[in-house]
Amino acid sequence: MCLFVPIAKRWYYRLLEVGCAPDDIVIVCLNPTAVDELNRENITSVEEDFIESPERKRFVLGFFRQLMMKRLQFAIKKMRAGVSILLTDIDNIFMRHVPLSEFWDESYDVIHAYEGRFPVPVFEKMGFVVCGGRQWFRATKGSILFLEMVMKYCQNEQKCNDQIAFNQLMLNDLQMQWDKDLYRSDAPRVNLPANEEMHGLMTESVTGRSLVTNHTVKIWSRDFATRWMGDPEYCPSSNNWVAMPTKMQSTAKLGKVESKLKSFDAWIGFCGTDGTKRRTNST
């Protein structure tokens, strides 16, 4: 939507800055005015079926659900055409260039990033949750079947959030077999004394397979793909590829767009430049 075009621009130019090829970056727009504005700066964007998108800070009723559905439809359409995709929200900050070929060479059908605790009921039962806004999808039969299950879940729910769908299916329907005991006592979990929200969250990468769709799954380590709650008092290691800083105290009184842009600057300046209080992988 047009309201978030400044974030989309910052996201695009940041990817170029860290070395991504312009042909690998596509911004999917659901508003014709947003497409026109991006095209004026020669930023690659594609037009999907436009949905009602308010030119104000309050969402129209049902907008978020529509947005999640359009994102799923776009991903499935590309994968059915044989295109593998890295699906990422524009409020993700990339710290360095990682070629998409690296994800392709790993041969997993779907790669997720860890979320914090949302949805909480799934976290309490499964011990972790994955993020809906940062995922790799290989164009395979199994990954398409998985996304079709997500679509069906969303179509059956009055208010659908794709992150809830991903995690509910992983917990209840996919019959996941993991390569590690995720509840074992020595499983590495983050424990940051300055941030209660980051206590007890899984940190290491895990892999598995669904006995229903037969698609293989990997979850990136939290150090590699970080979702951070609060100010960046403890940075990930220099191995960090992408971060999504949230609830930063210094941006609490700003508007939605201004808050995101300030979060970008704070994270890149604090963790990208001097790495103050930078953690090691074992912390």
Secondary structure in CASP SS format (residue, H / E / C, confidence):
PFRMAT SS
TARGET T0000
AUTHOR 0000-0000-0000
METHOD secondary structure of the structure
MODEL  1
M C 1.00
C H 1.00
L H 1.00
F H 1.00
V H 1.00
P H 1.00
I H 1.00
A H 1.00
K H 1.00
R H 1.00
W H 1.00
Y H 1.00
Y H 1.00
R H 1.00
L H 1.00
L H 1.00
E H 1.00
V C 1.00
G C 1.00
C C 1.00
A C 1.00
P H 1.00
D H 1.00
D H 1.00
I C 1.00
V C 1.00
I E 1.00
V E 1.00
C E 1.00
L C 1.00
N C 1.00
P H 1.00
T H 1.00
A H 1.00
V H 1.00
D H 1.00
E H 1.00
L H 1.00
N H 1.00
R C 1.00
E C 1.00
N C 1.00
I C 1.00
T C 1.00
S E 1.00
V E 1.00
E E 1.00
E C 1.00
D C 1.00
F C 1.00
I C 1.00
E C 1.00
S C 1.00
P C 1.00
E C 1.00
R C 1.00
K C 1.00
R C 1.00
F C 1.00
V C 1.00
L C 1.00
G C 1.00
F H 1.00
F H 1.00
R H 1.00
Q H 1.00
L H 1.00
M H 1.00
M H 1.00
K H 1.00
R H 1.00
L H 1.00
Q H 1.00
F H 1.00
A H 1.00
I H 1.00
K H 1.00
K H 1.00
M H 1.00
R H 1.00
A C 1.00
G C 1.00
V C 1.00
S C 1.00
I E 1.00
L E 1.00
L E 1.00
T E 1.00
D C 1.00
I C 1.00
D C 1.00
N C 1.00
I E 1.00
F E 1.00
M C 1.00
R C 1.00
H C 1.00
V C 1.00
P C 1.00
L H 1.00
S H 1.00
E H 1.00
F H 1.00
W H 1.00
D H 1.00
E H 1.00
S C 1.00
Y C 1.00
D C 1.00
V E 1.00
I E 1.00
H E 1.00
A E 1.00
Y E 1.00
E C 1.00
G C 1.00
R C 1.00
F C 1.00
P C 1.00
V H 1.00
P H 1.00
V H 1.00
F H 1.00
E H 1.00
K H 1.00
M H 1.00
G C 1.00
F C 1.00
V C 1.00
V E 1.00
C E 1.00
G E 1.00
G E 1.00
R E 1.00
Q E 1.00
W E 1.00
F E 1.00
R C 1.00
A C 1.00
T C 1.00
K H 1.00
G H 1.00
S H 1.00
I H 1.00
L H 1.00
F H 1.00
L H 1.00
E H 1.00
M H 1.00
V H 1.00
M H 1.00
K H 1.00
Y H 1.00
C H 1.00
Q H 1.00
N H 1.00
E C 1.00
Q C 1.00
K C 1.00
C C 1.00
N C 1.00
D H 1.00
Q H 1.00
I H 1.00
A H 1.00
F H 1.00
N H 1.00
Q H 1.00
L H 1.00
M H 1.00
L H 1.00
N H 1.00
D C 1.00
L C 1.00
Q C 1.00
M E 1.00
Q E 1.00
W E 1.00
D C 1.00
K C 1.00
D C 1.00
L C 1.00
Y C 1.00
R C 1.00
S C 1.00
D C 1.00
A C 1.00
P C 1.00
R E 1.00
V E 1.00
N C 1.00
L C 1.00
P C 1.00
A C 1.00
N C 1.00
E H 1.00
E H 1.00
M H 1.00
H C 1.00
G C 1.00
L E 1.00
M E 1.00
T C 1.00
E C 1.00
S C 1.00
V E 1.00
T E 1.00
G E 1.00
R E 1.00
S E 1.00
L C 1.00
V C 1.00
T C 1.00
N C 1.00
H C 1.00
T E 1.00
V E 1.00
K E 1.00
I E 1.00
W C 1.00
S C 1.00
R C 1.00
D C 1.00
F C 1.00
A E 1.00
T E 1.00
R E 1.00
W E 1.00
M E 1.00
G C 1.00
D C 1.00
P C 1.00
E C 1.00
Y C 1.00
C C 1.00
P C 1.00
S C 1.00
S C 1.00
N C 1.00
N C 1.00
W C 1.00
V E 1.00
A E 1.00
M E 1.00
P E 1.00
T E 1.00
K C 1.00
M C 1.00
Q H 1.00
S H 1.00
T H 1.00
A C 1.00
K C 1.00
L C 1.00
G C 1.00
K H 1.00
V H 1.00
E H 1.00
S H 1.00
K H 1.00
L H 1.00
K H 1.00
S H 1.00
F H 1.00
D H 1.00
A H 1.00
W H 1.00
I H 1.00
G H 1.00
F H 1.00
C H 1.00
G H 1.00
T H 1.00
D H 1.00
G C 1.00
T C 1.00
K C 1.00
R C 1.00
R C 1.00
T C 1.00
N C 1.00
S C 1.00
T C 1.00
END
